[in-house]
Amino acid sequence: MTERNAPSNSTYRERNSTADRALDILLLFSADKPVWTGSEVATELGVARSTGYRYLQSLTTGGFIEEAAGGFRLGPRIFQLARLARAGLGLSEAALPVMQSLAAQINETVLLTRRSGRSVVCLDLVESRQAVRLSYERGQVLPINAGAAAEVLLAWADPAEVTAVLEMAPLERFTPKTLTEPDLLRKRLAHIRKIGFAVSQGELDPHILGVAAPIRNANGAVCAAVSIAALAARVPRTQLRDVESAVCDAAAEISRQLVLRDA
């Protein structure tokens, strides 16, 4: 494995000091004290008043806090993030029973994933009962250009977002089957949209087969993907069609549950 040079400790601290201070300020707000003055914030942080106000101004510009009578309070951006967090929790709650049923039916690991910028995040999983199991974790970050789940999430993304993701930096190659050419990947995404699901084998790991389908929210937008990840040798071609149907049925049921929750 190639090692990358890490930034020096001093550079790292300098780069993150402002972010650390911002988090410290946001964590000051509570139900008991929802409004803080600039002087109080500076005192709590142990910094000069002018420095405290500079941090506050940065947070105000970003919408994380706003001016209120007597000082500052949490702003609209915080509430937007809270809604997103609640949506993520609701998604896992709706998906987990269906994922457990799919895992029991297929006897392979089932993943619930969501796109975050140029990466894919594993929100939840149900492990298989196989003696040899694939290693995944909640919160694990996966690449955007390799694997069925990643390709499903990218296939239904806004075209402008897809362009930004593909052109931001060179796509990483993991195996000879990994698609790293944007034009080739776009063709694959168009095919996935046409058939409604994705099947990948050997794109991230030479021995792994993945089948994924899109999960839609109450507005009909693709918000996540449900997928199975299995050793390719355990899924013969004669069974692949059944696996594809089971994954698509699971995605449709999770989508239906999300619609019912928002009704």
Secondary structure per residue as TSV (DSSP state, phi and psi in degrees):
chain	resnum	aa	ss	phi	psi
A	1	M	-	360.0	134.1
A	2	T	-	-80.7	130.1
A	3	E	-	-91.1	141.1
A	4	R	-	-104.6	141.3
A	5	N	-	-68.4	126.0
A	6	A	-	-83.8	150.4
A	7	P	-	-65.3	153.8
A	8	S	-	-64.1	157.2
A	9	N	H	-59.4	-40.4
A	10	S	H	-65.2	-41.4
A	11	T	H	-64.2	-41.8
A	12	Y	H	-61.5	-45.7
A	13	R	H	-63.8	-41.6
A	14	E	H	-63.8	-40.2
A	15	R	H	-68.6	-29.9
A	16	N	H	-105.5	-1.7
A	17	S	H	-63.1	-41.7
A	18	T	H	-64.7	-42.1
A	19	A	H	-63.5	-40.9
A	20	D	H	-61.7	-43.3
A	21	R	H	-64.7	-39.0
A	22	A	H	-61.4	-43.9
A	23	L	H	-65.0	-39.6
A	24	D	H	-58.4	-41.3
A	25	I	H	-66.7	-46.2
A	26	L	H	-61.5	-33.9
A	27	L	T	-76.0	-8.7
A	28	L	T	-72.1	-30.3
A	29	F	-	-73.0	137.4
A	30	S	-	-150.8	172.4
A	31	A	S	-63.6	-33.3
A	32	D	S	-75.1	-28.2
A	33	K	-	-141.0	83.3
A	34	P	-	-81.0	-12.2
A	35	V	-	-126.2	132.7
A	36	W	B	-128.5	141.5
A	37	T	-	-85.7	162.9
A	38	G	H	-61.3	-39.3
A	39	S	H	-64.3	-40.8
A	40	E	H	-64.6	-40.6
A	41	V	H	-64.0	-45.8
A	42	A	H	-60.3	-40.7
A	43	T	H	-63.9	-44.7
A	44	E	H	-63.3	-36.8
A	45	L	H	-81.1	-18.8
A	46	G	T	74.0	35.7
A	47	V	S	-124.1	168.5
A	48	A	-	-64.3	153.0
A	49	R	H	-59.2	-39.8
A	50	S	H	-63.5	-37.0
A	51	T	H	-67.3	-42.9
A	52	G	H	-59.6	-42.6
A	53	Y	H	-66.9	-31.9
A	54	R	H	-64.9	-42.6
A	55	Y	H	-63.3	-42.9
A	56	L	H	-62.9	-39.8
A	57	Q	H	-64.9	-38.8
A	58	S	H	-63.1	-44.0
A	59	L	H	-67.3	-35.5
A	60	T	H	-65.7	-43.0
A	61	T	H	-59.6	-37.5
A	62	G	T	-80.9	-4.8
A	63	G	T	82.5	7.7
A	64	F	S	-77.8	-28.4
A	65	I	E	-134.9	167.4
A	66	E	E	-147.1	156.6
A	67	E	E	-72.5	141.8
A	68	A	E	-141.2	171.8
A	69	A	T	-60.3	118.7
A	70	G	T	90.3	3.5
A	71	G	E	151.3	-132.3
A	72	F	E	-127.4	147.5
A	73	R	E	-134.8	170.2
A	74	L	E	-61.6	141.6
A	75	G	-	-101.1	-178.1
A	76	P	H	-64.9	-28.8
A	77	R	H	-64.0	-34.1
A	78	I	H	-63.1	-41.0
A	79	F	H	-71.0	-32.3
A	80	Q	H	-64.4	-43.1
A	81	L	H	-65.0	-37.4
A	82	A	H	-63.6	-39.6
A	83	R	H	-64.6	-40.0
A	84	L	H	-63.3	-41.3
A	85	A	H	-63.3	-43.0
A	86	R	H	-65.0	-36.4
A	87	A	H	-64.1	-39.8
A	88	G	H	-63.0	-41.7
A	89	L	H	-65.2	-42.1
A	90	G	H	-63.0	-35.5
A	91	L	H	-63.3	-47.8
A	92	S	H	-62.3	-41.4
A	93	E	H	-63.3	-39.7
A	94	A	H	-72.8	-34.0
A	95	A	H	-83.1	-32.0
A	96	L	H	-57.8	-47.1
A	97	P	H	-59.7	-38.0
A	98	V	H	-69.4	-39.8
A	99	M	H	-63.2	-39.6
A	100	Q	H	-64.2	-40.3
A	101	S	H	-65.3	-41.7
A	102	L	H	-65.5	-41.8
A	103	A	H	-62.8	-38.8
A	104	A	H	-68.3	-35.5
A	105	Q	H	-72.3	-43.6
A	106	I	H	-94.2	-24.4
A	107	N	-	59.7	42.1
A	108	E	S	-137.3	163.5
A	109	T	E	-65.7	134.7
A	110	V	E	-114.2	132.8
A	111	L	E	-119.0	144.9
A	112	L	E	-113.9	119.5
A	113	T	E	-128.7	159.8
A	114	R	E	-144.1	146.0
A	115	R	E	-83.2	140.0
A	116	S	E	-134.1	93.6
A	117	G	T	64.4	-118.2
A	118	R	T	-98.2	18.4
A	119	S	E	-136.0	169.3
A	120	V	E	-121.3	135.8
A	121	V	E	-114.7	134.4
A	122	C	E	-81.6	113.1
A	123	L	E	-83.6	-37.1
A	124	D	E	-159.8	164.4
A	125	L	E	-156.5	156.8
A	126	V	E	-126.7	119.6
A	127	E	-	-79.7	153.5
A	128	S	-	-77.5	169.9
A	129	R	-	-96.5	8.6
A	130	Q	-	-64.9	149.6
A	131	A	S	-64.6	-37.8
A	132	V	S	-105.1	111.3
A	133	R	-	-116.0	152.0
A	134	L	-	-80.7	147.3
A	135	S	-	-97.1	109.9
A	136	Y	-	-133.0	157.2
A	137	E	-	-136.5	150.6
A	138	R	T	-63.2	134.9
A	139	G	T	88.0	-5.2
A	140	Q	-	-66.3	138.3
A	141	V	E	-100.0	129.7
A	142	L	E	-119.5	157.1
A	143	P	E	-69.9	159.9
A	144	I	S	-86.9	-16.0
A	145	N	S	-114.6	12.6
A	146	A	S	-141.1	127.3
A	147	G	S	105.2	149.1
A	148	A	H	-62.0	-43.3
A	149	A	H	-62.3	-45.6
A	150	A	H	-60.7	-42.3
A	151	E	H	-69.9	-34.8
A	152	V	H	-63.5	-44.8
A	153	L	H	-65.1	-34.6
A	154	L	H	-78.8	-31.0
A	155	A	H	-60.7	-37.0
A	156	W	T	-103.2	12.3
A	157	A	S	-75.3	161.2
A	158	D	-	-58.8	133.9
A	159	P	H	-53.6	-36.9
A	160	A	H	-65.6	-37.9
A	161	E	H	-67.3	-39.6
A	162	V	H	-60.8	-45.0
A	163	T	H	-60.6	-43.8
A	164	A	H	-63.2	-41.7
A	165	V	H	-65.5	-44.2
A	166	L	H	-73.8	-26.2
A	167	E	H	-101.9	-3.1
A	168	M	H	-64.3	-41.1
A	169	A	S	-162.4	161.0
A	170	P	-	-57.7	138.7
A	171	L	-	-76.0	141.3
A	172	E	-	-82.8	142.2
A	173	R	-	-101.6	128.9
A	174	F	-	-107.6	-33.8
A	175	T	S	-144.1	171.1
A	176	P	T	-59.4	-20.2
A	177	K	T	-89.9	-6.5
A	178	T	-	-67.3	130.5
A	179	L	-	-83.5	120.7
A	180	T	-	-119.7	-8.5
A	181	E	-	-88.4	119.8
A	182	P	H	-53.0	-40.6
A	183	D	H	-66.2	-40.5
A	184	L	H	-66.4	-38.6
A	185	L	H	-67.0	-38.0
A	186	R	H	-62.3	-40.0
A	187	K	H	-63.1	-40.7
A	188	R	H	-64.8	-41.2
A	189	L	H	-63.1	-38.4
A	190	A	H	-63.9	-38.9
A	191	H	H	-66.3	-39.2
A	192	I	H	-63.3	-43.5
A	193	R	H	-61.7	-35.6
A	194	K	H	-68.0	-42.4
A	195	I	H	-92.3	-17.7
A	196	G	T	92.5	2.3
A	197	F	S	-159.7	174.9
A	198	A	E	-130.3	143.4
A	199	V	E	-127.4	129.5
A	200	S	E	-132.9	148.2
A	201	Q	E	-144.8	121.0
A	202	G	S	77.6	14.9
A	203	E	S	-81.5	-34.1
A	204	L	S	-106.7	-34.5
A	205	D	S	-143.5	135.0
A	206	P	T	-57.3	-24.0
A	207	H	T	-104.7	1.7
A	208	I	E	-102.9	132.7
A	209	L	E	-107.1	135.7
A	210	G	E	-129.1	141.4
A	211	V	E	-131.3	126.9
A	212	A	E	-136.5	151.3
A	213	A	E	-138.9	152.5
A	214	P	E	-80.0	143.4
A	215	I	E	-104.6	131.8
A	216	R	E	-111.4	144.5
A	217	N	-	-86.2	-173.4
A	218	A	T	-63.6	-21.2
A	219	N	T	-88.4	-1.9
A	220	G	S	87.6	0.5
A	221	A	-	-85.5	143.5
A	222	V	E	-71.6	120.4
A	223	C	E	-115.4	-13.2
A	224	A	E	-166.9	179.9
A	225	A	E	-138.9	146.0
A	226	V	E	-112.9	139.0
A	227	S	E	-149.3	161.2
A	228	I	E	-112.9	145.7
A	229	A	E	-125.9	124.3
A	230	A	E	-143.4	156.6
A	231	L	E	-64.6	126.7
A	232	A	G	-57.5	-33.4
A	233	A	G	-65.5	-19.4
A	234	R	G	-88.6	-6.3
A	235	V	S	-122.3	90.8
A	236	P	-	-65.7	156.0
A	237	R	H	-59.0	-29.3
A	238	T	H	-68.2	-19.5
A	239	Q	H	-103.0	-8.5
A	240	L	H	-62.1	-39.2
A	241	R	H	-61.3	-39.6
A	242	D	H	-66.2	-38.4
A	243	V	H	-64.9	-44.4
A	244	E	H	-58.5	-45.6
A	245	S	H	-63.6	-40.8
A	246	A	H	-65.3	-40.4
A	247	V	H	-67.3	-42.9
A	248	C	H	-64.3	-39.8
A	249	D	H	-63.7	-39.6
A	250	A	H	-64.4	-42.9
A	251	A	H	-62.3	-41.7
A	252	A	H	-64.4	-38.4
A	253	E	H	-69.9	-40.3
A	254	I	H	-63.5	-42.2
A	255	S	H	-59.9	-41.7
A	256	R	H	-63.4	-39.8
A	257	Q	H	-64.0	-37.4
A	258	L	H	-66.4	-38.5
A	259	V	H	-63.9	-43.9
A	260	L	H	-63.2	-37.2
A	261	R	H	-66.7	-32.2
A	262	D	H	-91.4	-2.8
A	263	A	-	-70.3	360.0
